[in-house]
Amino acid sequence: MKTILASLNAKYIHTNLAIRYLKAAAADDYEIELAEYTINDPVLNIVGDLYAKKPDVIGFSCYIWNIEETIQVIKMLKKIHPEVKIILGGPEVTYDVNDWLERLHENIDFVAVGEGEATFKGLLDYFAGKIDFKQVRGAACMIDGSMHLIPQPQKTDLKTLPSPFRFPEDRADLKKRITYIETSRGCPFQCQFCLSSIEVGVRYFDREAVKNDIRYLMQHGARIFKFVDRTFNISRSYAMEMFEFLIDEHLPGTVFQFEITGDIMRPEVIQYLNDHAPAGLFRFEIGVQSTNDHTNELVKRKQNFDKLKRTVTMVKDGGKIDQHLDLIAGLPEENYHSFKQTFNDVYELGPEELQLGFLKMLRGTGLRMNAAAHQYIYMDHAPYEILGNNQLSFDEILRIKQVEDVLEKYWNDHRLDETIAYLTEEVFDTPFDFYQDFGTYWDEKGWSRIGHQLEDLFKRLYQFIEENQPESLPYVSYLMKKDYLAKHRFKPRKAWWTKGDKRFSDVYDHLLSNPALAGKKFMSLSLNQKELHKHTVLEEGLKLVDHKPVKMYLLAYYDPKTGDASIFEFSKEEAESVSI
């Protein structure tokens, strides 16, 4: 019986943990091949590859991001290979099972409902003639036009599951891909927009087994780990034990990312991480979603924003851990102006990354079941994103999407940090106002429909400021040049701005005769004339110093060995007062 477990991942660097658990659960009795593709692969290519393997059984792992592409694949497969048994599993098909079976009964044979390890193994035993179908728990199918399902009697004992990480065929790609780790299942919270709210309680895997898996994965090249636990720090003792283990035994270049609940993070835990964790080892993802208390109450989300701010601020002050904060636009009773406040509240915390997402009405969630109470309208197909409700019109959703577009390009990519900080703090009334005005301008220019290179990001921002905030343009222009030069690896061959004919030879002469002009660090470089001209870029501009305009020189030096940039600033007045 040739059996394949398949998944269409969002990106090549992603791996599917679920199909590996299923394979591990059945590996003692059945030989199973894993087949991973991406949602961007042509459907015919996927079908052709699967067909060439001549499978008897194919199981597909289904999520909101891949279900529509997966359906195309299975429909085509059944046309050319009608004998193959098709099993769907995963969170997207676990809920509204009857709807999926009615919709796809000609193209699929079974749906594995809920945790799939025992169900998948049971189906293989059934196909092999070892057991009767009535003995398969958690498998749904259509019999005489009606759904047939024998529920699973209890949740899986996670400590009994074999490791999904020890397959020899996975070793070659560990360096190239993200490794997903699961140390617990379930969530203690009841947020009504989240599937995790449906399962009551939290269950843990064996701690030592998890540690051994991480050791094995690191030894074989894995360097990027993402923990998929819904709330990694729900148990302080467990989180501390894992943090200590990862600090003590990590290998160079390793990064571990966790989903953290910010307002329950204890200060002593953060202080321990600030004191002992190497910079860059950990990355925290914190779901804020909304700072509107009434909205949080309506979705049964308990959140103390003051404590969350304390956590984010302590972590940021420690300078060791990057933070990714999430927002959701479209939650109940959060209108455009309330969401603007939420955005500004969270942006003020200065996370390294701020993700602005839009509410998705996931199958099985309380919010979807009570959608009429807030007059939600949403997409019929995955990802079921909202199109409006009683507080947020479709026009306003489109406006917030404009904010999302430029936020991703200009803040999360960190190309213009000093420039954006100045614009959001000094030029525009609030950060949201800057991103909204610029996002609307970007969309009206049609830039959202065409590609861009790095220089385009600078040119388009300059054009926007030139037309909308011309009085700040001289200072913005200077900061943009500084950001551009500082973020380059190696001396840039071209600039986004129009360079004049000025050669600055007199300024270079001043620097050679008195390098202290640019500060002690520059003086320590001890550059000769050839090195100065070959490895630096010199520009001039107007900078605000204590809210007063000062004419400045901006010097970028690029280390010829590393390419790293060092930025030096000194006033034009000081330079011109130096005798050569």
Stockholm file with secondary structure:
# STOCKHOLM 1.0

chainA/1-580         MKTILASLNAKYIHTNLAIRYLKAAAADDYEIELAEYTINDPVLNIVGDLYAKKPDVIGFSCYIWNIEETIQVIKMLKKIHPEVKIILGGPEVTYDVNDWLERLHENIDFVAVGEGEATFKGLLDYFAGKIDFKQVRGAACMIDGSMHLIPQPQKTDLKTLPSPFRFPEDRADLKKRITYIETSRGCPFQCQFCLSSIEVGVRYFDREAVKNDIRYLMQHGARIFKFVDRTFNISRSYAMEMFEFLIDEHLPGTVFQFEITGDIMRPEVIQYLNDHAPAGLFRFEIGVQSTNDHTNELVKRKQNFDKLKRTVTMVKDGGKIDQHLDLIAGLPEENYHSFKQTFNDVYELGPEELQLGFLKMLRGTGLRMNAAAHQYIYMDHAPYEILGNNQLSFDEILRIKQVEDVLEKYWNDHRLDETIAYLTEEVFDTPFDFYQDFGTYWDEKGWSRIGHQLEDLFKRLYQFIEENQPESLPYVSYLMKKDYLAKHRFKPRKAWWTKGDKRFSDVYDHLLSNPALAGKKFMSLSLNQKELHKHTVLEEGLKLVDHKPVKMYLLAYYDPKTGDASIFEFSKEEAESVSI
#=GR chainA/1-580 SS CCEEEEEEESSTTCCCHHHHHHHHHHTTTCCEEEEEEETTSCHHHHHHHHHHTCCSEEEEECCTTTHHHHHHHHHHHHHHCTTSEEEEESHHHHSSHHHHHHHHTTTCSEEECSSCHHHHHHHHHHHTTSSCGGGCTTEEEEETTEEEECCCSSCCCGGGSCCSSCCGGGGGGTTTSCEEECSEEEESCCCTTCGGGGSBEEEECCHHHHHHHHHHHHHTTCCEEEECCSCTTSSHHHHHHHHHHHHHHCCTTCEEEEEECGGGCCHHHHHHHHHHSCTTSEEEEEEEECCCHHHHHHTTCCCCHHHHHHHHHHHHHHTSCEEEEEEEETCTTCCHHHHHHHHHHHHTTCCSEEEEEECBCCTTCHHHHTGGGGTCEECSSTTCBEEECSSCCHHHHHHHHHHHHHHIIIIITCSSHHHHHHIIIIISSSHHHHHHHHHHHHHHTTGGGSCCCHHHHHHHHHHHHHHHCGGGHHHHHHHHHHHHHHTCSSCCSSCSSCCCSCCCHHHHHHHHHCGGGGCHHHHHHCCCHHHHHHHEEEEEEEEEETTEEEEEEEEEEECTTTCCEEEEEEEHHHHHTSCC
#=GC SS_cons         CCEEEEEEESSTTCCCHHHHHHHHHHTTTCCEEEEEEETTSCHHHHHHHHHHTCCSEEEEECCTTTHHHHHHHHHHHHHHCTTSEEEEESHHHHSSHHHHHHHHTTTCSEEECSSCHHHHHHHHHHHTTSSCGGGCTTEEEEETTEEEECCCSSCCCGGGSCCSSCCGGGGGGTTTSCEEECSEEEESCCCTTCGGGGSBEEEECCHHHHHHHHHHHHHTTCCEEEECCSCTTSSHHHHHHHHHHHHHHCCTTCEEEEEECGGGCCHHHHHHHHHHSCTTSEEEEEEEECCCHHHHHHTTCCCCHHHHHHHHHHHHHHTSCEEEEEEEETCTTCCHHHHHHHHHHHHTTCCSEEEEEECBCCTTCHHHHTGGGGTCEECSSTTCBEEECSSCCHHHHHHHHHHHHHHIIIIITCSSHHHHHHIIIIISSSHHHHHHHHHHHHHHTTGGGSCCCHHHHHHHHHHHHHHHCGGGHHHHHHHHHHHHHHTCSSCCSSCSSCCCSCCCHHHHHHHHHCGGGGCHHHHHHCCCHHHHHHHEEEEEEEEEETTEEEEEEEEEEECTTTCCEEEEEEEHHHHHTSCC
//
